[in-house]
C-alpha cells in the first residue's frame, strides 16, 4: 500500500514513488490531455525502473518533454501569447533542470533521476490543472484546433496579447 506524504496530499496527481493519472488532470483539450497522459506513463516507467537502468528511459522522457513543451509553446505563440510569458518560462526552467540531471547521472549520481521524477510528479499535477487548463480554455476561446494547429478565424487573435501565465485556479 502506498501512502502519500503530507506535501503530496494536496497534489491530485502525485503519489510517493509514482504518479496517478486522474480525470482531475484533464484540461479539456484532447491533444493536450493525450500528451499529458504520455508524460505520466513515461514518468511512471522511470519509477518502475531500477536506477542503474534509468538513463535511456530518462533521455526518451526528456525528448518527449521537449516536444511536449514545444507543442504548447507553439500554440501559445499562435494564439496571442507574448514570446516571454511565465508559462513558457516555466517550461524552459523545467527543461534546463531536466537536462542537467543527465550530466549528474553520468557522473555517478544514479539517484538523481528518481529525485527529478519525484519533483516532476509533484510539479506536473499543479501545472496541468492551472497553467495548462488555462491554456486549453484560451485555445477554445479563440477557436484554435490543437489537432490541426489552426485557427478557425485568424482574426480572432489579431488584437489578443497574453503576457501572463494563462492559468486558471481550480480547487
C-alpha positions as CSV (number, residue, x, y, z in Angstrom):
1,X,0.0,0.0,0.0
2,X,1.4,3.4,-0.9
3,X,0.7,6.3,1.3
4,X,1.1,9.9,0.4
5,X,3.4,12.3,2.2
6,X,1.8,15.5,3.6
7,X,3.5,17.5,0.9
8,X,1.8,15.3,-1.7
9,X,-1.6,15.1,-0.1
10,X,-2.7,18.4,-1.6
11,X,-1.5,17.4,-5.0
12,X,-4.1,15.4,-7.0
13,X,-1.7,13.6,-9.3
14,X,1.5,12.9,-7.3
15,X,1.9,9.9,-5.1
16,X,5.0,8.7,-3.3
17,X,7.2,6.9,-5.9
18,X,4.8,7.3,-8.7
19,X,2.2,9.4,-10.4
20,X,-1.5,8.7,-10.6
21,X,-3.3,10.0,-13.6
22,X,-6.9,11.0,-12.9
23,X,-9.7,12.9,-14.6
24,X,-8.9,15.8,-12.3
25,X,-5.9,16.5,-14.5
26,X,-7.9,16.7,-17.8
27,X,-7.6,20.2,-19.4
28,X,-10.5,19.9,-21.9
29,X,-8.2,19.7,-24.9
30,X,-7.9,16.2,-26.2
31,X,-4.5,16.5,-27.8
32,X,-3.0,18.2,-24.7
33,X,-4.6,15.6,-22.5
34,X,-3.2,12.8,-24.6
35,X,0.3,14.3,-24.4
36,X,-0.1,14.7,-20.6
37,X,-1.1,11.0,-20.3
38,X,2.0,10.0,-22.2
39,X,4.1,12.2,-19.9
40,X,2.5,10.4,-16.9
41,X,3.1,7.0,-18.4
42,X,6.8,7.8,-19.1
43,X,7.2,9.3,-15.6
44,X,5.8,6.1,-14.1
45,X,8.1,3.9,-16.2
46,X,11.0,5.7,-14.6
47,X,9.7,5.0,-11.1
48,X,9.3,1.3,-12.1
49,X,12.9,1.0,-13.4
50,X,16.0,0.4,-11.2
51,X,18.2,3.5,-11.0
52,X,21.1,1.8,-12.8
53,X,18.9,1.2,-15.9
54,X,17.0,4.6,-16.0
55,X,19.2,6.7,-18.2
56,X,17.9,5.5,-21.6
57,X,14.3,5.9,-20.4
58,X,15.0,9.3,-18.9
59,X,16.6,10.5,-22.2
60,X,13.4,9.3,-24.1
61,X,11.3,11.1,-21.4
62,X,13.4,14.2,-21.8
63,X,12.9,14.1,-25.6
64,X,9.1,13.7,-25.1
65,X,9.1,16.6,-22.7
66,X,11.0,18.8,-25.1
67,X,8.4,18.1,-27.8
68,X,5.5,18.4,-25.3
69,X,6.6,21.9,-24.2
70,X,7.5,23.0,-27.7
71,X,3.9,22.0,-28.7
72,X,2.3,24.1,-26.0
73,X,4.7,27.0,-26.6
74,X,3.8,26.9,-30.4
75,X,0.1,27.0,-29.5
76,X,0.7,29.9,-27.2
77,X,2.5,31.9,-29.9
78,X,-0.2,31.1,-32.5
79,X,-2.9,32.4,-30.2
80,X,-1.5,35.7,-28.9
81,X,0.8,34.9,-26.0
82,X,3.9,37.2,-25.9
83,X,7.2,35.4,-26.6
84,X,8.2,35.9,-22.9
85,X,5.4,34.7,-20.6
86,X,5.6,32.8,-17.4
87,X,4.1,29.6,-18.8
88,X,6.8,29.3,-21.4
89,X,9.4,30.4,-18.8
90,X,8.3,27.6,-16.5
91,X,8.7,25.1,-19.4
92,X,12.3,26.4,-20.0
93,X,13.2,26.2,-16.4
94,X,12.0,22.6,-16.1
95,X,13.8,21.6,-19.3
96,X,17.0,23.2,-18.1
97,X,16.8,21.3,-14.8
98,X,15.9,18.0,-16.6
99,X,18.9,18.4,-18.9
100,X,21.3,19.0,-16.0
101,X,20.1,15.7,-14.5
102,X,21.7,13.7,-17.3
103,X,25.2,15.1,-16.6
104,X,24.8,14.4,-12.9
105,X,23.7,10.9,-13.5
106,X,26.6,10.3,-15.8
107,X,29.0,11.4,-13.0
108,X,27.6,8.7,-10.8
109,X,24.7,10.3,-9.1
110,X,22.3,7.5,-10.1
111,X,19.6,8.5,-7.6
112,X,19.1,11.9,-9.3
113,X,16.7,10.6,-11.9
114,X,14.4,9.3,-9.1
115,X,14.6,12.6,-7.3
116,X,13.8,14.5,-10.5
117,X,10.9,12.2,-11.2
118,X,9.5,12.8,-7.7
119,X,9.8,16.6,-8.2
120,X,8.2,16.4,-11.6
121,X,5.3,14.3,-10.2
122,X,4.6,17.0,-7.6
123,X,5.1,19.8,-10.1
124,X,3.2,18.4,-13.0
125,X,-0.3,18.0,-11.4
126,X,-0.4,21.6,-10.3
127,X,0.9,22.8,-13.7
128,X,-1.7,20.8,-15.6
129,X,-4.7,22.0,-13.5
130,X,-3.7,25.6,-13.5
131,X,-1.5,26.8,-16.4
132,X,-2.4,24.0,-18.9
133,X,-6.1,24.1,-18.1
134,X,-6.0,27.9,-18.6
135,X,-4.2,27.4,-21.9
136,X,-6.8,24.9,-23.0
137,X,-9.5,27.3,-22.1
138,X,-7.8,30.1,-24.0
139,X,-7.3,27.9,-27.1
140,X,-11.0,27.1,-27.1
141,X,-12.0,30.8,-26.6
142,X,-10.1,31.9,-29.7
143,X,-11.2,28.9,-31.8
144,X,-7.8,27.2,-32.0
145,X,-7.9,23.5,-33.0
146,X,-4.9,21.8,-31.4
147,X,-5.2,18.7,-33.6
148,X,-4.6,20.7,-36.8
149,X,-2.9,23.7,-35.1
150,X,-5.2,26.1,-36.9
151,X,-7.4,28.9,-36.0
152,X,-11.0,28.9,-37.3
153,X,-10.7,32.7,-37.7
154,X,-7.1,34.1,-37.7
155,X,-8.6,37.5,-37.0
156,X,-9.7,36.2,-33.6
157,X,-6.2,36.7,-32.1
158,X,-5.2,39.8,-34.1
159,X,-5.6,42.0,-31.0
160,X,-5.0,39.4,-28.4
161,X,-1.9,39.8,-26.2
162,X,-1.4,37.4,-23.3
163,X,1.7,38.1,-21.3
164,X,0.8,36.3,-18.0
165,X,0.7,32.6,-17.3
166,X,-2.6,31.8,-19.0
167,X,-3.6,29.9,-15.9
168,X,-6.8,29.3,-14.1
169,X,-7.4,28.4,-10.5
170,X,-9.3,25.1,-9.7
171,X,-9.9,23.9,-6.2
